[in-house]
Each structure stands twice: as structure tokens, then as C-alpha cells.
Amino acid sequence: MVQRIATQITGPKKEDGLANLIGQFGRWQFLIFATVSLVKLSSGWVQMAILFLTPKIQFWCVEFKNASTVIIAENSTCYADCVRYEYDAAPFDNTIVSEWDLVCQRGWLASFTQMVLQFGVLLGSIVMGFLSDRYGRKYTFLFSTTTLIVLGFGIPFSPDYTTFTVLRFLQGAATSGTMVISFVIVMETVGTEYREILGCLFQIPFIIGHMTTPLFAYYFRSWNTYSLAMAVPPLIYTMYFFSLTESPRWLLSVGRVDDAAKIVKRAAEFNGLPTSKVDDSLKQISEEIRAKSTATRANYADLMRPSLRVKTICCCIMWTIVGLTFYGFNQYISQTSPDPFITVAAAGAIQIPSNLLAIWFIKYFGRKLTISVAFTLGGLCVLLLGVLPNDHTTTLTLGTLGVSCVSIVASSIYIYTSELYPTVVRNMSMGACSMCMRIGSMIAPFISNSSATLPWLPTAIFGLVPIAASLMCLFLPETKGTTLPDSLEDVDKQ
């Protein structure tokens, strides 16, 4: 009876033929996971770099239009007739704020450069996801990492604000490609039994990148040397040209059986498994996929076909709210200490135990319940901040718990979304959802800054919106223990 009910909830389990050939998880899968996940380090550096590129600094006017001799000392006050400001960027030597006078009427440009970066991530999610599904994971991933490296060395030598912002936009697009494709490569490589643990552990390098960003800022106090220092470690990504292989699951989905067979045989040998039945098994798997596949190639319009429409709408809403709350909560935590180095590192460190807890939660309680409960608890933590006394201990505790809950959601929703969609549109779905996350992250700073005029608004939005997002899970199926679907017909029959 229990098994029959579970089948009705999650759908019938389909045997994963590819996992039978290469194993659920072995040395080959570990090697791919250990190397591909390193790309997430730069994702943390790129997206958190802004905290030390545009810190709050002191400035004062030293020259007025009417040749006044009055000098306003370090009061960070704007004057309509001021023609030149000077800056005290301590503890930094120079920032892009002091470099290009991003204060007063130009102050919005400091936030605009981060919005442009996230917009680049947004567009990159769409473009790279499409290219990856159409032309393969490997070459699209290599293009993204190469672009990321080149732009990393170009940004420190930007001659003006416009060039800097354009390069950051392109860097965001390249970063998005590495994030989306690397995760899909891992999910298509490991078996069903290991998707939970590896999906969560895959986010750890991003957190480490978040935590280590203050180290670069501490030892390199000027914006250009700071940016240059962060451009050096990604050179290790050149190893992908020699070690990365195409996803066998993608090769089978497009009918390239011989290419898939070569990779699967090497993987099986590496994992100590027999290879005698590889060719026949892969031909059968590919024929099954092609028999169920439509004549036309999949595109983004397929995400709104009847069998996927509800999934796509719910996932896009949830990912938007993840981006809104994740960056909004982290911005709030970063403001709880006058020391930016300690604050940013701590905001990253508290996410590690959350990711480890997420492994256990989604494995034993499923994806739906974990995401729904974490969303709700995170929202309640913020709402309590609006009614409890505003003391440092209460604020820091509830804020930390809020970030932890959103971190659990962020880790779990990657796995959940990748399991909801078939192979032929999996990268497109991840790209579309990642785009929605970037929309949320672009809105978050404006909501946080609205506290100056409407103190209650950030608390209300960051508190109520996650609770509303938890309701989206009610419309989605549980995917715990199910096999990844390969074709659109697989989900049409569910």
C-alpha cells in the first residue's frame, strides 16, 4: 500500500539504463564533479566583488563653482555648485567610487554596475542554456570559461566607467554559462541515488568564493589590483580543454550513439564495470529516446507546452523569489558589522552548514517539503525582525537564520528544477529559471534601499514573498528517487 501511494505521488520509476552501464557514482563521476565544480569559485568572486568595489566611503567638496575657499571636511554632503570632491576610502586605497566620482548625482551608477552584471547573468542564462542544449555541454562550457578568463584580465585595465560596466556585463554572461552548464553536467553524470548529496555539495565552491572574496580585498586595497588578483585563479579552468568530456546523456538525446559509446566505455572501465553490453544498450536507449522525440528540435516554447506549463510558471516564480531574498538577506547581513571583511566572510560561512543540512533534508523529506518549509521559515524570520526589539543580538540571529533558510532553498531548487525537466530542454529550463533569479537579484537592492523612506517595506516584502513562494510547491510533483526524463514525451505521459 505504501509503495503504491508513493508511486502515485512521484510517478512510476523508470530504470536508468545509462546509470546501469557506468554506475550510480564511481571514480569517473567523482573526477567530473571535483573538476567541474571548481568553476563555481569564480561565480562567487564575480557576484560578490561589488561589496568591495563600491563600499561606503567618506567624501567632501574641495572646489566650488564660485571659487569659494570654504572646504567641507569629510561630511559626505553633496552641493549643487561643487565641481570636485576628494575621498577617504579607508580601509581601501581606491575604489571605483573614488576613481570615477560615483557620488551625489552620479551615485546611482555605483549600484547600476551591479545591476548590469546581473543583467548579463540573466541574458547569459538564456543564451548559454540554449546553445548548450543545441550544440552540446562541452563546447558551450569551454567557450564560457575562456570568455570568463579573458574578461577577468581586461576589467582591471578599464580606462573609464563605461568600459568597466560593459566588461562586467559580458563577465556576468560568461559566468552564467559556467554556472548553468556545470550543474547540468554533474546532474547528467551521476545516478539517481547521489543527486541530492552532489547537488548540494556542488554549491559549496560558490560559498567558498563568497567567503574568500574578503581575502582578495584585504590584501589588494585598490579596485584594479583587487580585480586583477581575482582574475588569476580562474586560469586553472584551462584544464577543461584537456579533461572535460561531453555529456553521454546529451549525446544519446541527439542520436550520437558512437560518440556516447566511447565515453561510456571509458567511464565504465574507470569505474571497474564491464563494457561488453555498452554498444547494444546505448543503441536501445537512443532508439527509445528518438522514438519518443518529436521531429523538430526542442526550443524555449516547449517549456510552456501543457505538460510543462505549470512547472515552468511555478519554477520561474520560485527562482525569482530565491534571487530576491538571497541577495536581499545577504545585503542585510553585510550591514550588521562595521568591518566589511569579517561581515562578508561570515555571511558566506553560515551558508555551508545550511547546504549540508539541505542534503539530509531533501534526501529524507523530499524536495517539495524541504523547499516549502525553508521558504516559510525564512520569511517568518524577517517578519519577526519587524516586530521584535531592534537590538544587535536579535537582529543578527534572525538575519542569520533567514540567510540559512534561503541557502537551503537555493541548494535544493537547483536539484528540484533539473529533475522536473527532460534532457532535451533541461539546460533551457535551468537557463530560464536562472534568468528569473537574476530579475529578483536586480530588484533586491532597490527594495533594501527603500528603508530610508518606507522602513516597513523591506521587512514586508522579504518576509511575505518567501511564504507565498512556498505555496508554489503544492502545484509541483515530488521528484525524489525518480529517474531523469529524457524526452518531452516522457513528461507528456506523466
C-alpha positions as CSV (number, residue, x, y, z in Angstrom):
1,M,0.0,0.0,0.0
2,V,2.8,2.5,1.0
3,Q,4.7,1.7,-2.2
4,R,1.5,2.2,-4.3
5,I,0.8,5.6,-2.7
6,A,4.5,6.7,-3.3
7,T,4.2,5.7,-6.9
8,Q,1.1,7.8,-7.3
9,I,2.8,10.8,-5.8
10,T,6.2,10.6,-7.6
11,G,5.2,8.7,-10.7
12,P,6.5,5.3,-11.8
13,K,10.2,4.8,-11.5
14,K,11.9,4.3,-14.9
15,E,15.1,2.3,-15.0
16,D,18.1,4.4,-15.8
17,G,19.9,2.5,-18.5
18,L,22.9,4.8,-18.6
19,A,23.5,4.5,-14.8
20,N,23.4,0.7,-15.2
21,L,26.3,0.9,-17.6
22,I,28.6,3.4,-15.8
23,G,27.3,3.1,-12.2
24,Q,25.5,5.5,-9.9
25,F,28.7,7.1,-8.7
26,G,32.3,6.0,-9.0
27,R,35.7,7.3,-9.7
28,W,34.7,8.7,-13.1
29,Q,31.8,10.7,-11.7
30,F,33.9,11.9,-8.8
31,L,36.6,13.2,-11.2
32,I,34.0,15.1,-13.2
33,F,32.3,16.5,-10.0
34,A,35.7,17.5,-8.4
35,T,36.9,19.4,-11.5
36,V,33.7,20.9,-12.9
37,S,32.5,22.2,-9.5
38,L,35.7,24.4,-9.2
39,V,34.2,26.8,-11.7
40,K,31.7,27.9,-9.0
41,L,34.6,29.6,-7.2
42,S,34.7,32.4,-9.8
43,S,30.9,32.7,-9.6
44,G,31.2,33.7,-6.0
45,W,34.1,36.1,-6.7
46,V,32.4,37.8,-9.7
47,Q,29.0,38.3,-8.0
48,M,30.3,39.4,-4.6
49,A,33.1,41.6,-5.8
50,I,30.9,44.6,-5.8
51,L,30.9,44.7,-2.0
52,F,34.5,45.9,-2.1
53,L,34.3,47.7,-5.4
54,T,31.7,50.2,-4.1
55,P,32.0,50.3,-0.3
56,K,30.6,53.3,1.6
57,I,33.4,55.9,1.8
58,Q,33.8,59.5,3.1
59,F,33.9,62.4,0.6
60,W,34.0,66.2,0.8
61,C,33.9,69.1,-1.6
62,V,37.2,70.9,-2.2
63,E,36.3,73.1,-5.1
64,F,33.1,75.2,-5.8
65,K,32.0,76.9,-9.0
66,N,32.1,80.3,-7.3
67,A,35.7,79.8,-6.3
68,S,34.7,79.6,-2.6
69,T,37.6,78.9,-0.2
70,V,35.4,77.0,2.2
71,I,36.3,73.4,2.5
72,I,33.8,71.0,3.8
73,A,35.6,68.3,5.8
74,E,34.5,64.7,5.5
75,N,30.8,65.1,5.9
76,S,29.8,63.3,2.7
77,T,27.4,66.1,1.8
78,C,26.5,66.9,-1.8
79,Y,26.5,70.5,-3.1
80,A,24.9,71.7,-6.3
81,D,27.8,74.0,-7.1
82,C,30.6,71.6,-6.2
83,V,32.9,70.7,-9.1
84,R,35.4,68.5,-7.4
85,Y,35.3,66.1,-4.5
86,E,38.0,64.3,-2.6
87,Y,37.7,61.0,-0.9
88,D,38.8,59.0,2.1
89,A,38.3,55.4,1.0
90,A,39.8,53.8,4.2
91,P,40.4,50.9,4.7
92,F,40.8,50.9,0.9
93,D,43.3,52.8,-1.2
94,N,41.0,53.3,-4.1
95,T,37.5,52.1,-5.2
96,I,35.5,52.7,-8.4
97,V,33.5,55.2,-6.4
98,S,36.6,57.4,-5.9
99,E,38.1,56.5,-9.2
100,W,35.1,57.8,-11.3
101,D,33.4,60.1,-8.8
102,L,30.3,57.9,-8.2
103,V,28.8,60.1,-5.6
104,C,25.9,62.6,-5.3
105,Q,24.2,62.9,-8.7
106,R,26.4,60.1,-10.1
107,G,25.9,57.9,-7.0
108,W,23.3,55.7,-8.7
109,L,26.0,54.5,-11.1
110,A,27.6,52.5,-8.3
111,S,24.5,50.3,-8.0
112,F,23.9,50.4,-11.7
113,T,27.1,48.5,-12.5
114,Q,26.0,45.6,-10.3
115,M,22.5,45.6,-11.9
116,V,24.2,45.5,-15.3
117,L,26.3,42.5,-14.1
118,Q,23.2,40.6,-13.1
119,F,21.5,41.6,-16.3
120,G,24.4,39.9,-18.1
121,V,23.9,36.8,-16.0
122,L,20.2,36.9,-16.9
123,L,20.9,37.1,-20.7
124,G,23.7,34.6,-20.4
125,S,21.4,32.1,-18.7
126,I,19.1,32.2,-21.8
127,V,21.7,32.2,-24.5
128,M,24.1,29.7,-22.9
129,G,21.3,27.4,-21.9
130,F,20.0,27.3,-25.5
131,L,23.5,26.8,-27.0
132,S,24.2,24.0,-24.6
133,D,21.1,22.1,-25.4
134,R,21.5,22.7,-29.1
135,Y,25.3,22.2,-29.6
136,G,26.4,20.3,-26.5
137,R,27.5,20.9,-22.9
138,K,31.2,20.7,-23.5
139,Y,31.9,23.3,-26.2
140,T,29.5,25.9,-24.7
141,F,31.1,25.4,-21.3
142,L,34.6,25.8,-22.8
143,F,33.5,29.0,-24.5
144,S,32.1,30.4,-21.3
145,T,35.2,29.6,-19.2
146,T,37.5,31.1,-21.9
147,T,35.5,34.3,-22.1
148,L,35.4,34.5,-18.3
149,I,39.2,34.3,-18.1
150,V,39.8,36.9,-20.9
151,L,37.4,39.4,-19.4
152,G,38.8,38.9,-15.9
153,F,42.1,40.2,-17.1
154,G,40.5,43.0,-19.1
155,I,38.4,44.6,-16.3
156,P,41.4,45.8,-14.2
157,F,42.6,47.9,-17.1
158,S,39.3,49.6,-17.8
159,P,40.1,53.3,-18.7
160,D,36.6,54.6,-17.7
161,Y,33.4,53.7,-16.1
162,T,31.6,52.8,-19.3
163,T,34.2,50.3,-20.3
164,F,34.3,48.8,-16.9
165,T,30.5,48.4,-16.8
166,V,30.4,46.9,-20.3
167,L,33.1,44.3,-19.4
168,R,31.2,43.5,-16.2
169,F,28.1,42.8,-18.3
170,L,29.9,40.4,-20.5
171,Q,31.6,38.8,-17.5
172,G,28.2,38.2,-16.0
173,A,27.0,36.5,-19.2
174,A,30.1,34.2,-19.2
175,T,29.7,33.5,-15.5
176,S,26.1,32.5,-16.1
177,G,27.2,30.0,-18.7
178,T,29.6,28.3,-16.4
179,M,27.1,28.1,-13.6
180,V,24.2,26.7,-15.5
181,I,26.1,24.2,-17.7
182,S,28.4,22.9,-15.0
183,F,25.4,22.0,-12.8
184,V,23.7,20.2,-15.6
185,I,26.8,18.2,-16.5
186,V,27.0,16.9,-12.9
187,M,23.3,16.1,-12.7
188,E,23.5,14.2,-16.0
189,T,26.6,12.2,-14.9
190,V,25.6,10.9,-11.5
191,G,22.8,8.3,-10.8
192,T,19.6,9.0,-9.0
193,E,20.8,7.9,-5.6
194,Y,23.5,10.6,-5.5
195,R,21.8,13.6,-7.0
196,E,20.8,15.0,-3.6
197,I,24.2,15.0,-2.0
198,L,26.2,16.1,-5.0
199,G,23.6,18.7,-6.0
200,C,24.1,20.4,-2.6
201,L,27.8,19.9,-2.3
202,F,28.1,21.4,-5.8
203,Q,27.1,24.8,-4.2
204,I,30.0,24.7,-1.7
205,P,32.6,26.2,-4.1
206,F,30.3,29.2,-4.6
207,I,30.1,29.7,-0.9
208,I,33.9,29.4,-0.6
209,G,34.2,32.0,-3.4
210,H,31.9,34.2,-1.3
211,M,33.9,33.7,1.8
212,T,37.3,34.3,0.2
213,T,36.4,37.5,-1.6
214,P,37.3,39.5,1.5
215,L,40.8,38.0,1.4
216,F,41.4,39.5,-2.0
217,A,40.1,42.8,-0.8
218,Y,42.2,42.7,2.4
219,Y,45.5,42.2,0.6
220,F,44.7,44.3,-2.5
221,R,43.2,47.5,-1.4
222,S,42.8,49.2,-4.8
223,W,40.0,48.3,-7.2
224,N,42.2,47.4,-10.1
225,T,44.7,45.3,-8.2
226,Y,41.8,43.6,-6.4
227,S,40.1,42.8,-9.7
228,L,43.4,41.6,-11.2
229,A,44.1,39.3,-8.2
230,M,40.7,37.6,-8.7
231,A,41.4,37.1,-12.4
232,V,44.5,34.9,-11.8
233,P,42.9,31.8,-10.1
234,P,40.5,31.1,-13.0
235,L,43.5,30.3,-15.2
236,I,43.1,26.8,-13.7
237,Y,40.0,26.4,-15.8
238,T,42.2,25.9,-18.9
239,M,42.4,22.3,-17.7
240,Y,38.9,21.7,-19.0
241,F,40.3,21.7,-22.6
242,F,42.2,18.5,-21.7
243,S,39.9,16.8,-19.2
244,L,36.3,17.6,-20.0
245,T,34.1,15.2,-22.0
246,E,30.7,15.7,-23.5
247,S,27.7,14.5,-21.5
248,P,26.8,11.0,-22.7
249,R,23.2,11.6,-21.8
250,W,23.1,14.6,-24.2
251,L,24.9,12.7,-26.9
252,L,22.2,10.0,-26.7
253,S,19.4,12.5,-26.8
254,V,20.7,13.8,-30.2
255,G,21.4,10.4,-31.6
256,R,25.2,10.4,-31.4
257,V,25.5,6.9,-30.2
258,D,29.0,6.1,-31.3
259,D,30.4,9.2,-29.6
260,A,28.5,8.3,-26.4
261,A,29.7,4.7,-26.5
262,K,33.4,5.9,-26.5
263,I,32.8,8.0,-23.4
264,V,30.6,5.4,-21.6
265,K,33.2,2.6,-22.2
266,R,36.0,4.7,-20.7
267,A,33.7,5.6,-17.8
268,A,32.7,2.0,-17.2
269,E,36.4,0.9,-17.3
270,F,37.4,3.7,-14.9
271,N,34.7,2.5,-12.5
272,G,35.6,-1.1,-12.9
273,L,32.4,-2.2,-14.7
274,P,32.1,-4.4,-17.8
275,T,31.8,-2.8,-21.2
276,S,30.6,-5.8,-23.3
277,K,27.0,-4.6,-23.5
278,V,27.6,-0.9,-23.9
279,D,27.1,-0.7,-27.6
280,D,23.8,-2.6,-27.7
281,S,22.5,-0.9,-24.6
282,L,23.2,2.6,-25.9
283,K,21.6,1.9,-29.2
284,Q,18.5,0.7,-27.5
285,I,18.4,3.7,-25.2
286,S,19.0,6.1,-28.1
287,E,16.2,4.4,-30.2
288,E,13.8,4.7,-27.3
289,I,14.6,8.4,-26.9
290,R,14.4,9.1,-30.6
291,A,11.1,7.1,-30.9
292,K,9.6,9.4,-28.3
293,S,11.1,12.6,-29.6
294,T,9.3,14.9,-31.9
295,A,10.6,15.7,-35.4
296,T,11.5,19.2,-34.6
297,R,14.2,20.3,-32.2
298,A,13.2,21.5,-28.7
299,N,13.2,25.2,-28.0
300,Y,12.1,27.6,-25.3
301,A,8.5,27.5,-26.5
302,D,8.4,23.8,-25.3
303,L,8.7,25.0,-21.7
304,M,5.2,26.2,-22.0
305,R,3.7,23.1,-23.5
306,P,0.7,21.7,-21.5
307,S,2.8,19.1,-19.6
308,L,5.4,21.7,-18.6
309,R,3.4,24.9,-18.3
310,V,2.6,24.7,-14.6
311,K,6.1,23.5,-13.8
312,T,7.6,26.4,-15.7
313,I,5.4,29.1,-14.1
314,C,5.9,27.8,-10.6
315,C,9.6,27.4,-11.0
316,C,10.1,30.9,-12.5
317,I,8.2,32.4,-9.6
318,M,10.2,30.5,-7.0
319,W,13.5,31.3,-8.6
320,T,12.7,35.0,-8.8
321,I,11.9,35.0,-5.1
322,V,15.1,33.0,-4.4
323,G,17.2,35.7,-6.1
324,L,15.2,38.5,-4.3
325,T,15.6,37.0,-0.9
326,F,19.1,35.5,-1.2
327,Y,20.7,38.8,-2.2
328,G,18.4,40.9,-0.1
329,F,19.2,38.8,3.0
330,N,22.9,38.8,2.4
331,Q,22.9,42.5,1.9
332,Y,21.1,42.9,5.2
333,I,23.7,40.7,7.0
334,S,26.6,42.6,5.5
335,Q,25.3,45.7,7.2
336,T,25.4,44.3,10.7
337,S,29.1,44.9,11.3
338,P,31.4,47.9,10.6
339,D,34.1,45.6,9.4
340,P,33.4,44.6,5.8
341,F,36.0,41.8,5.7
342,I,34.5,39.9,8.7
343,T,30.9,40.6,7.7
344,V,31.2,39.3,4.2
345,A,33.2,36.2,5.3
346,A,30.6,35.4,8.0
347,A,27.7,35.8,5.6
348,G,29.3,33.2,3.4
349,A,30.3,30.9,6.2
350,I,26.9,30.5,7.7
351,Q,25.7,29.1,4.3
352,I,28.0,26.0,4.5
353,P,26.1,24.2,7.3
354,S,22.8,25.1,5.5
355,N,23.9,23.4,2.4
356,L,25.0,20.3,4.4
357,L,21.6,20.2,6.1
358,A,19.9,20.6,2.7
359,I,21.5,17.2,1.7
360,W,19.8,15.4,4.5
361,F,16.5,17.3,4.2
362,I,15.9,16.6,0.5
363,K,17.1,13.0,0.8
364,Y,14.7,12.1,3.6
365,F,11.9,14.6,3.4
366,G,11.8,15.2,-0.4
367,R,12.3,18.3,-2.5
368,K,8.8,19.8,-2.1
369,L,8.6,19.8,1.7
370,T,12.2,21.0,2.2
371,I,11.8,24.0,-0.1
372,S,8.3,24.9,1.2
373,V,9.3,24.7,4.9
374,A,12.6,26.6,4.3
375,F,10.9,29.3,2.4
376,T,8.3,29.7,5.1
377,L,10.8,29.8,8.0
378,G,13.0,32.3,6.1
379,G,10.0,34.6,5.7
380,L,9.0,34.3,9.3
381,C,12.5,35.3,10.5
382,V,12.3,38.5,8.5
383,L,8.7,39.3,9.7
384,L,9.9,38.8,13.3
385,L,12.6,41.4,12.7
386,G,9.8,43.9,12.1
387,V,8.1,43.3,15.4
388,L,10.8,42.3,17.9
389,P,13.1,44.8,19.7
390,N,15.8,46.2,17.4
391,D,18.9,45.0,19.3
392,H,22.0,43.6,17.7
393,T,21.7,40.1,19.1
394,T,18.1,39.6,17.9
395,T,18.8,41.2,14.5
396,L,21.9,39.1,13.9
397,T,20.3,35.9,15.0
398,L,17.2,36.2,12.9
399,G,19.1,37.6,10.0
400,T,21.5,34.6,10.1
401,L,18.6,32.1,10.3
402,G,16.9,33.8,7.4
403,V,20.1,33.5,5.2
404,S,20.4,29.9,6.2
405,C,16.9,29.1,5.2
406,V,17.3,30.8,1.8
407,S,20.6,28.9,1.3
408,I,18.7,25.6,1.8
409,V,16.2,26.7,-0.8
410,A,18.9,27.8,-3.2
411,S,20.7,24.4,-3.0
412,S,17.5,22.4,-3.2
413,I,15.8,24.2,-6.0
414,Y,18.7,23.6,-8.4
415,I,18.3,19.8,-7.9
416,Y,14.5,20.0,-8.0
417,T,14.3,22.0,-11.2
418,S,16.8,19.8,-13.1
419,E,14.7,16.8,-12.2
420,L,11.4,18.3,-13.3
421,Y,12.5,18.7,-17.0
422,P,13.7,16.2,-19.7
423,T,17.2,16.2,-21.1
424,V,16.3,17.9,-24.3
425,V,15.2,21.1,-22.6
426,R,17.0,20.8,-19.2
427,N,19.6,23.4,-19.8
428,M,16.9,25.7,-21.3
429,S,14.8,25.3,-18.2
430,M,17.7,26.0,-16.0
431,G,18.6,29.0,-18.1
432,A,15.1,30.4,-17.9
433,C,14.9,29.9,-14.2
434,S,18.3,31.4,-13.6
435,M,17.1,34.4,-15.6
436,C,14.3,34.8,-13.2
437,M,16.7,34.6,-10.3
438,R,18.7,37.4,-11.8
439,I,15.5,39.5,-12.1
440,G,15.0,39.0,-8.4
441,S,18.6,39.9,-7.6
442,M,18.3,43.0,-9.7
443,I,15.3,44.2,-7.7
444,A,16.7,43.3,-4.3
445,P,19.0,46.4,-3.8
446,F,16.2,48.8,-4.6
447,I,13.9,47.1,-2.0
448,S,16.7,47.2,0.6
449,N,17.4,50.9,-0.1
450,S,13.7,51.8,0.2
451,S,14.0,51.5,4.0
452,A,15.1,55.2,4.1
453,T,11.7,56.4,3.0
454,L,9.5,53.4,3.8
455,P,11.1,51.5,6.8
456,W,8.4,48.8,6.8
457,L,8.6,47.9,3.1
458,P,11.8,45.7,3.0
459,T,10.5,43.7,6.0
460,A,7.1,43.2,4.5
461,I,8.4,42.1,1.1
462,F,11.3,40.0,2.3
463,G,9.0,38.4,4.8
464,L,5.8,37.7,2.9
465,V,7.1,36.9,-0.5
466,P,9.0,33.7,0.6
467,I,5.9,32.5,2.3
468,A,3.9,33.0,-0.9
469,A,6.6,31.1,-2.8
470,S,6.2,28.1,-0.6
471,L,2.7,27.7,-1.9
472,M,4.1,27.1,-5.4
473,C,5.4,23.7,-4.4
474,L,1.8,22.5,-4.0
475,F,1.4,22.5,-7.8
476,L,4.6,20.5,-8.5
477,P,5.2,16.8,-8.3
478,E,7.8,15.2,-6.0
479,T,10.9,14.0,-7.8
480,K,12.7,12.3,-5.0
481,G,14.1,8.9,-6.3
482,T,12.8,9.3,-9.8
483,T,14.9,8.8,-13.0
484,L,15.7,11.9,-15.1
485,P,13.3,12.1,-18.1
486,D,15.0,12.2,-21.5
487,S,12.3,13.4,-23.9
488,L,9.3,15.7,-24.0
489,E,7.2,12.7,-24.5
490,D,8.4,11.3,-21.1
491,V,6.8,14.2,-19.3
492,D,3.7,14.3,-21.6
493,K,2.8,10.8,-20.3
494,Q,3.2,11.7,-16.6
